[in-house]
């Protein structure tokens, strides 16, 4: 096993301070000479420890200004996850299939844990999404808008789990999603499909019946075979183009 060096130990000490909140995002670390004196090590050790912290995304070295504690690493984690999945050849269906396994349990958990205010907030975001989608549809003469905020609804659902692991996993799942392009469907029909899906999902949440919810959500999330085939042929991170007029792939 590799022996822990002084730089490793110093990096771990500072890392624990960051994780415990003793050092907050935006805080600047003491200067290199001050850290050397404070911990009784050489400046070279401090420099190596700083490099290690920077490589882990915990600090940002700004030459001439200092070493700053970074904000949340969720965005960096999401970027790294997408890169890893792309290199592994993952598809949009890999993501969809995982969501179909996970989301029914998430909704059941939210139904039992969320406050009335949180459920009302999810409903308000769903209404705002449909309103914005409808306005964009009208303004674009049938072109499906790409920037509607369905992600806000999903974020609110994962937040309402009151589980930090689920919140962070949920954030990454949402960041990996791309809107589906249903060839042959105009934007009005796509809007109606989303309206029906969200109404059914909100009714399921309002039932607050975790015993029946997983099965109901699983049925709600089922996709036609052309959609599954298109997603299997689409690299993760790209927009699946689903032609419902084509026969399913053999």
C-alpha positions in Angstrom: 0.0 0.0 0.0 1.2 3.5 -0.8 2.4 5.3 2.3 0.5 8.5 3.1 2.7 11.5 2.7 2.6 14.7 4.6 0.9 16.3 1.6 -1.8 13.6 1.7 -2.4 14.2 5.4 -2.6 18.0 4.9 -5.0 17.6 2.0 -7.1 15.3 4.1 -7.2 17.8 7.0 -8.3 20.7 4.8 -10.7 18.4 3.0 -12.4 17.6 6.3 -12.7 21.3 7.1 -14.4 21.9 3.8 -16.8 18.9 4.2 -17.6 19.9 7.7 -18.4 23.5 6.7 -15.6 25.1 8.6 -14.4 26.4 5.3 -17.3 27.5 3.1 -17.6 27.9 -0.7 -15.8 31.1 -1.7 -13.5 31.2 1.3 -9.9 31.7 0.6 -7.3 29.4 2.2 -4.4 30.9 4.2 -1.4 31.7 2.1 1.2 29.0 1.3 3.7 30.4 3.9 1.0 30.7 6.5 -0.2 27.1 6.0 3.4 25.9 6.1 3.9 27.5 9.5 0.5 26.5 10.8 1.0 22.8 10.1 4.8 22.6 10.5 5.5 21.5 7.0 7.4 22.9 4.0 5.9 25.1 1.3 6.5 22.2 -1.1 4.2 20.0 1.0 1.5 22.7 1.0 1.9 23.0 -2.8 1.4 19.3 -3.3 -1.6 19.2 -0.9 -3.2 22.1 -2.8 -2.7 20.3 -6.1 -4.4 17.3 -4.7 -7.4 19.3 -3.4 -7.7 21.1 -6.8 -7.7 17.7 -8.6 -10.6 16.6 -6.4 -12.5 19.8 -7.3 -12.5 21.1 -3.7 -10.4 24.2 -4.3 -9.8 26.5 -7.2 -6.2 27.9 -7.6 -6.3 31.5 -9.0 -2.8 32.7 -9.6 -2.1 36.0 -8.1 -5.3 35.9 -6.0 -5.2 32.8 -3.8 -6.7 29.4 -3.3 -10.5 29.4 -3.0 -13.0 26.8 -1.8 -15.2 25.8 -4.7 -19.0 25.6 -4.7 -21.0 22.3 -5.1 -19.4 19.7 -7.4 -22.7 18.5 -8.7 -22.2 20.1 -12.1 -18.7 18.7 -12.5 -19.9 15.3 -11.4 -22.7 15.4 -14.0 -20.2 16.3 -16.8 -17.9 13.5 -15.7 -20.8 11.0 -15.6 -22.0 11.9 -19.1 -18.5 11.6 -20.5 -18.0 8.2 -18.8 -21.4 7.0 -20.1 -20.7 8.2 -23.6 -17.3 6.5 -23.7 -19.0 3.3 -22.5 -21.5 3.5 -25.4 -24.5 4.1 -23.2 -27.8 5.0 -24.9 -30.8 7.1 -24.2 -32.6 3.8 -23.5 -30.1 3.0 -20.7 -31.1 6.1 -19.0 -34.8 5.6 -19.6 -34.8 2.0 -18.4 -33.0 3.1 -15.2 -35.6 5.8 -14.6 -38.4 3.3 -15.2 -36.9 1.1 -12.5 -36.2 4.0 -10.0 -39.0 6.5 -10.6 -42.0 4.5 -9.3 -40.3 4.0 -6.0 -39.3 7.7 -5.9 -42.9 8.8 -6.5 -44.2 6.4 -3.8 -41.6 7.8 -1.4 -42.6 11.4 -2.2 -46.3 10.6 -1.7 -45.6 9.4 1.8 -42.9 12.0 2.8 -43.8 15.3 1.0 -45.7 18.1 2.7 -48.9 19.5 1.3 -46.9 22.6 0.4 -44.3 20.6 -1.5 -47.0 18.8 -3.5 -48.7 22.1 -4.2 -45.3 23.4 -5.4 -44.9 20.5 -7.8 -48.4 21.1 -9.2 -47.6 24.8 -9.7 -44.4 24.0 -11.6 -46.3 21.5 -13.8 -48.9 24.2 -14.6 -46.2 26.7 -15.3 -44.4 24.2 -17.6 -47.6 23.5 -19.6 -48.4 27.2 -19.9 -44.9 28.0 -21.2 -44.9 25.1 -23.5 -48.3 26.2 -24.8 -47.2 29.8 -25.4 -44.0 28.6 -27.2 -46.1 26.2 -29.3 -48.4 29.0 -30.4 -45.5 31.4 -31.1 -43.5 28.8 -33.1 -46.1 27.8 -35.7 -46.0 24.2 -34.8 -42.3 23.9 -34.1 -41.6 22.0 -30.9 -39.7 24.3 -28.4 -36.5 23.0 -27.0 -36.1 25.1 -23.9 -39.3 24.4 -21.9 -38.7 23.8 -18.1 -39.9 20.3 -17.6 -36.7 19.8 -15.6 -38.1 22.1 -12.9 -40.9 19.6 -12.2 -38.5 16.7 -11.9 -36.1 18.6 -9.6 -39.0 19.5 -7.3 -40.0 15.8 -7.1 -36.5 14.7 -6.2 -36.2 17.5 -3.7 -39.4 16.3 -2.0 -37.9 12.9 -1.2 -36.0 14.6 1.7 -33.1 12.3 0.9 -29.8 13.9 0.0 -28.5 10.8 -1.9 -31.7 10.7 -3.9 -31.6 14.5 -4.5 -28.1 14.3 -5.9 -28.8 11.2 -8.0 -32.0 12.9 -9.3 -30.1 16.0 -10.3 -27.7 14.0 -12.4 -30.5 12.0 -14.0 -32.4 15.2 -14.9 -29.2 16.7 -16.4 -28.7 13.6 -18.6 -32.3 13.8 -20.1 -33.0 15.3 -23.5 -36.5 16.1 -24.9 -37.8 13.5 -27.2 -38.6 14.4 -30.8 -41.7 12.7 -31.9 -41.7 12.7 -35.7 -45.1 13.0 -37.2 -46.6 14.6 -34.1 -47.0 18.4 -34.1 -46.3 20.5 -31.0 -50.0 20.6 -30.0 -50.2 16.8 -29.8 -46.9 16.7 -27.8 -48.3 19.3 -25.4 -51.5 17.2 -25.0 -49.3 14.1 -24.3 -47.4 15.9 -21.6 -50.6 17.3 -20.1 -52.1 13.9 -19.7 -48.9 12.5 -18.3 -48.6 15.2 -15.7 -52.2 15.1 -14.7 -52.0 11.4 -14.1 -48.7 11.8 -12.2 -50.2 14.5 -10.0 -53.3 12.5 -9.3 -51.0 9.6 -8.3 -49.1 11.8 -5.9 -52.3 13.3 -4.4 -53.5 9.7 -3.7 -50.7 9.3 -1.1 -51.1 5.6 -1.4 -47.5 4.2 -1.6 -48.8 0.6 -1.9 -50.4 1.1 -5.2 -48.2 3.9 -6.6 -45.3 1.9 -8.0 -47.5 -0.2 -10.3 -49.5 2.8 -11.4 -46.3 4.8 -12.2 -44.8 1.9 -14.1 -47.8 1.7 -16.3 -47.7 5.5 -16.8 -44.1 5.4 -18.0 -44.5 2.6 -20.5 -43.4 3.6 -24.0 -44.3 2.3 -27.5 -41.8 0.0 -29.1 -40.8 2.6 -31.7 -39.7 4.9 -28.9 -37.6 2.1 -27.2 -36.0 1.3 -30.6 -35.1 4.9 -31.2 -33.7 5.4 -27.8 -31.5 2.3 -28.1 -30.1 3.8 -31.3 -29.5 7.2 -29.7 -26.3 7.9 -27.7 -27.0 9.2 -24.2 -27.0 13.0 -24.2 -28.5 13.2 -27.7 -32.1 13.8 -28.6 -34.0 10.6 -29.5 -35.9 11.1 -32.8 -39.0 8.8 -32.6 -40.8 8.0 -35.8 -44.1 6.4 -34.8 -44.9 5.6 -38.4 -42.1 3.1 -38.7 -42.6 -0.5 -37.7 -40.6 -1.7 -34.7 -37.1 -2.9 -35.3 -36.9 -6.7 -35.7 
